[in-house]
Every structure is written in C-alpha cells, then in structure tokens.
Amino acid sequence: MQQITLRRPIDAHLHLRDGAALHAVIGDTACRFAKAIVMPNLKPPVATVAQALSYRERIMSAYAHSSTQAPFEPLMTLYMTPQTSVDDISQAHACDHIVGVKFYPAGATTHSEAGVHDLFSKAAVLERMEELDVPLLVHGEVTDPAVDVFDREARFIESQLQPLVQRFPNLRVVFEHITTKDAAEFVSAAGHKVAATLTPQHLLVNRNALFEGGLRVHHYCLPVLKREVHRLALVEAIKSGSPQFFLGTDSAPHGQKTKEAACGCAGIYSAHAGIELYAECFDGAECLPHLEAFASLNAARFYGFEPATETITLEKSAWTVPAALPFGDDQLIPFRASGTIAWRIVA
C-alpha cells in the first residue's frame, strides 16, 4: 500500500504542558488528531474538575490561536492525589469533558511528586470509579529504588496491577505506554475491561537507541526503552488487531536546555509526526490495514465516545524532520530530528 485514508485519529495519551509551551505544541496535535486525552501532571497537578475545566479553556484558547483549522477536542483527566475523594469522582463522572483519572506512582516520572504512594490506600475512590464506570489510567511502574529500572513495569504488574483487576473486576483500566512482553501478554489475557496505549518510540526503537554513538538524551523517556524482544512483542500486539490496544503517543515536550542537562528530563516529543510514525511502524510490520482501528476506533470504543467522521490521508513518501522546533524561549528537539520519516500526510 502506498496510500491510506482513515478516520482522523485519537491520541489517547498526550502531554500539552501549559503557557508558552502549550501554544508551541498544540498545533502539531490538532492538525493530526480529532481528539486527545490530555495528561494532568502539571505543577500544580490538575486534580479537581474545576482545575481540569480551567486547563481545558487554556488549551482551547491556544488551539484557537494555532494555524490549524481542523476540528479538535481535548478530553481531560484528573490527577489522583492523596486528597482525591469519592466526591471528586462523582463530579468527574458528571462532567462531559472528563474521561478518566490518572494514577502516577509518586516519583515515577515527570511531575509525579503529587502522586499516590499506595494505590490501594484509595480503595474507596477506586470503588466509586468502578461503580460509576470511570476509567483508571495507570503509569505502570514501581518506584522502589531496589528494583532495576528495566524491570519496574513487570514488577508493577505482579505487585499492583494483577491485584487491582482481581479486586475491582469491573473497573476499566488503561495500562499506559506499555513497554514489555509482560505487559502485552497481561493486557491480552485480562479481558475487555483492560486496555493499553502504545507509543511510537516503544514500537520503533529499542534501548540501544539510548547509546548510539554516545548518550542520546532525546531518546530518554519513562518508562525507558527496553530490549528488542520486548519491542517485537509490542509489534505482535498491534499485528493481532486486538481492540485492547490503541494509539497513545505520550508525546512529552521538554526544552533542549532541560533535556541536555546534568539531570535531563524524561520525555520524547513525537506530536510533530504523531500519526506518520505509526504508519511507518504498521507498514514495516505488514499490518497497515489494522492502523485505522488502532488509531481511530479502539480508544473511542473503550472510552465510549464517537469516532471522528472526518478523514486523514497519508502516503508513503519520505520527508525530513526539522532539527529543532520553536518552544517559547528555548527550542524543542523532536523525535528523529534531522532524520526521515517514511510516511506523510497529504490530505
């Protein structure tokens, strides 16, 4: 196939930041995606309905000032903190703009300090989420410093995720940005209440990309890239056509100064090619006919909203990624900067 048309996709895991950073990146997503599920890990965190709606207004204002004319809808999430209450869940359920609650293990990733140390300490909140059918979005890693960073996802499945789905069998759970064979197998066996997002970087490269000719800080994300055996397992998951797997870029913009630092930030910016990179991956895996379901339909079905009616068309035609993109008073180094991507948007 040299060309493919699909309904405008959904980015089910996106970081937009705020302020000047938000204005810098919103256009890349809005021109490609009909909807995006926006992560709440700002400082301070987006932990209440009022905060989520205020953040949504800022996103819509930035979108209105962007160059794209394509229709775009941000879908909001609440950050689960030690203060999150049953009433917060009831309010979220009543709000059409909020689609779930995000669990960050405290200390697991960028701006996760406000997260919960013990997920089961929020049992009453989880019970209300199960009762009202509010999805739980999970950053699936343990934070115990004694656990090897490459094993933290597998350990999380064993110690927290498996007990979670057993205790709350009707709770809808999204295992975000899975990176391992363990995670792909867990989701496949877990039933229709459990789904997972997959990022372009975890589908396209393995942990060798962190050390190609030196330390490649712009390939550093959390969860970190894994061995090739795990990347291949993720590719097999998308080739299966299972509705439990769907697109979530986890595009996470950080300025060059904060990435190229003594303690560089975790995150890869991929929104500049947020659908093109997946087309390249699906084409390489010889499963391009599965791309529309993965990108445009599966998340809509899982979350219970309508997929887009508008379409986007891509063709197999290589283009060169800019070396850097504007980012407020800094610049942003995108995924595959100065390299080529095999697919481009043509309509």
SVG drawing of the C-alpha trace seen along z (x, -y; Angstrom):
<svg xmlns="http://www.w3.org/2000/svg" viewBox="-23 -33 53 47">
<polyline fill="none" stroke="black" stroke-width="0.4" points="0.0,0.0 1.3,-3.4 -1.6,-5.4 -4.1,-5.0 -7.1,-7.0 -8.5,-6.7 -10.8,-8.5 -9.0,-11.3 -7.2,-9.5 -7.3,-9.9 -4.2,-10.4 -5.2,-8.6 -2.2,-9.8 -0.8,-13.3 1.2,-15.9 0.5,-19.5 2.1,-21.4 0.9,-25.0 1.6,-28.6 4.1,-29.3 4.9,-25.6 1.2,-24.7 1.0,-27.4 4.1,-25.9 2.9,-22.4 -0.9,-22.4 -0.9,-22.8 1.1,-19.7 -1.6,-17.6 -4.7,-19.5 -3.8,-19.2 -3.5,-15.4 -5.9,-14.2 -9.6,-14.7 -9.3,-14.2 -6.6,-13.8 -6.7,-12.6 -4.6,-15.2 -2.5,-14.2 -2.9,-16.2 0.7,-16.3 1.2,-20.0 2.6,-21.9 0.3,-22.2 -1.5,-19.0 -4.9,-19.1 -6.6,-17.3 -10.2,-18.7 -13.0,-19.2 -12.6,-23.0 -8.9,-22.7 -9.5,-20.4 -12.1,-22.8 -9.8,-25.7 -6.9,-23.8 -9.3,-22.9 -10.1,-26.5 -6.4,-27.4 -5.9,-24.5 -8.9,-25.7 -7.5,-29.2 -4.1,-28.0 -5.8,-25.9 -7.8,-28.9 -4.6,-30.8 -2.8,-28.0 -2.5,-27.8 -4.7,-24.6 -8.3,-24.8 -9.0,-21.1 -11.6,-20.3 -10.0,-19.2 -11.3,-18.2 -9.2,-17.9 -10.5,-15.2 -9.5,-15.9 -8.2,-13.7 -7.8,-14.2 -4.6,-13.5 -5.1,-11.1 -3.5,-12.6 -3.7,-11.6 -6.5,-14.2 -8.7,-12.7 -12.1,-12.0 -15.2,-10.0 -16.9,-13.3 -14.2,-14.2 -15.1,-11.1 -18.8,-11.8 -18.1,-15.3 -15.8,-13.9 -18.4,-11.4 -21.0,-14.2 -18.6,-16.3 -18.7,-15.5 -15.2,-16.8 -13.5,-14.4 -12.9,-10.8 -10.8,-9.3 -8.5,-9.6 -4.7,-9.2 -2.6,-7.3 1.0,-8.2 3.1,-6.3 4.7,-9.1 8.2,-9.7 7.7,-7.6 8.0,-10.3 7.8,-14.0 5.8,-16.0 4.7,-12.8 5.6,-14.1 1.9,-14.7 1.0,-11.1 -0.1,-8.3 2.4,-6.0 0.0,-3.2 -2.8,-2.7 -4.9,-0.6 -5.0,-3.4 -7.5,-4.9 -9.8,-1.9 -12.9,-3.9 -12.1,-6.1 -11.5,-3.0 -14.8,-1.5 -16.7,-4.7 -14.8,-4.7 -15.8,-1.1 -19.4,-1.9 -19.7,-4.9 -17.6,-3.3 -14.9,-6.0 -11.6,-4.6 -8.4,-4.5 -5.3,-5.4 -2.2,-3.9 1.5,-4.7 2.6,-1.2 5.9,-1.2 7.0,-0.5 9.3,-3.2 11.3,-1.1 14.9,-2.1 15.9,1.5 14.1,2.6 16.1,2.4 14.7,-0.4 14.2,2.1 12.2,4.4 9.8,1.8 6.9,2.4 7.0,6.2 7.2,5.8 4.2,3.4 2.1,5.9 2.8,8.5 2.6,6.4 -0.2,3.9 -1.9,4.3 -2.9,8.0 -4.3,7.5 -6.1,4.3 -8.1,6.1 -8.8,9.0 -10.2,6.7 -12.0,4.4 -13.1,6.7 -15.5,4.1 -13.1,1.2 -11.9,0.1 -8.1,-0.2 -5.8,-1.7 -2.2,-0.5 -0.5,-3.5 2.6,-3.4 3.3,0.3 6.9,1.3 7.3,5.0 6.3,8.5 5.0,9.0 2.6,6.0 1.4,7.1 0.6,10.6 -1.1,9.3 -3.4,7.0 -4.2,9.6 -5.3,12.0 -7.0,9.5 -10.4,9.2 -12.2,6.3 -12.1,4.1 -8.3,3.6 -6.6,1.9 -3.2,0.4 -1.7,-2.5 1.5,-2.1 3.9,-4.9 5.7,-5.3 9.1,-5.1 8.5,-1.8 7.2,-0.3 10.1,-1.6 13.3,-1.5 14.8,0.5 17.1,-0.6 20.2,-0.6 18.8,-3.9 19.8,-5.5 23.5,-4.8 24.0,-5.2 27.5,-6.8 27.1,-8.3 24.3,-9.1 21.2,-10.1 19.2,-12.2 16.4,-12.8 15.6,-9.1 15.2,-9.1 11.6,-8.6 9.8,-6.9 9.2,-4.1 12.6,-3.7 13.1,-1.9 13.5,1.9 15.2,4.8 14.4,5.8 12.5,8.9 10.0,6.5 9.7,4.2 8.9,7.2 6.2,8.3 4.6,4.9 4.7,5.1 3.0,8.5 0.3,6.9 -0.6,4.4 -0.4,7.1 -3.0,9.1 -5.7,6.4 -6.9,6.7 -9.2,3.8 -7.5,3.7 -4.5,1.8 -4.7,-1.7 -2.6,-4.8 -1.2,-7.0 1.9,-9.0 2.9,-10.0 4.4,-13.0 6.1,-14.9 7.7,-18.2 10.8,-19.5 13.0,-22.3 16.5,-21.5 18.1,-23.1 16.2,-20.8 16.8,-17.7 20.5,-18.3 21.3,-18.9 23.2,-17.0 19.9,-15.5 17.9,-15.6 14.1,-15.4 12.3,-12.2 10.1,-12.6 10.1,-12.3 8.4,-14.8 6.6,-13.0 3.4,-15.1 5.1,-16.6 4.7,-13.2 2.1,-11.7 0.3,-9.6 3.1,-9.4 5.4,-7.4 2.6,-4.8 2.0,-4.5 5.7,-3.7 5.6,-1.1 2.4,0.6 3.8,0.6 7.1,2.1 5.2,4.8 3.0,5.6 -0.2,4.8 -1.2,1.4 -4.9,2.4 -5.0,2.5 -3.9,-1.1 -7.4,-2.7 -8.8,-0.6 -5.7,-1.1 -5.5,-4.9 -9.1,-5.9 -11.6,-3.4 -10.3,-1.3 -9.9,-4.2 -13.3,-5.6 -14.9,-2.2 -13.1,-1.7 -13.9,-5.2 -17.4,-5.3 -17.4,-8.2 -18.0,-8.5 -15.0,-8.2 -14.4,-11.1 -16.3,-11.3 -13.6,-13.4 -10.7,-11.6 -6.9,-12.0 -4.9,-10.6 -1.2,-9.5 1.1,-8.4 4.4,-6.6 6.7,-9.5 9.7,-10.3 10.3,-13.7 13.0,-15.2 12.2,-16.1 13.4,-19.6 16.5,-19.6 14.6,-21.7 11.2,-23.3 10.3,-26.6 9.4,-26.2 9.0,-29.5 12.4,-31.0 14.0,-27.6 13.7,-25.0 12.4,-21.5 14.3,-18.6 11.7,-16.3 11.8,-12.5 14.0,-11.6 15.3,-15.2 17.2,-15.7 16.2,-12.2 13.5,-11.0 10.0,-9.5 8.7,-7.3 5.0,-8.4 3.5,-11.9 0.0,-13.5 -1.3,-14.6 -4.9,-15.4"/>
</svg>
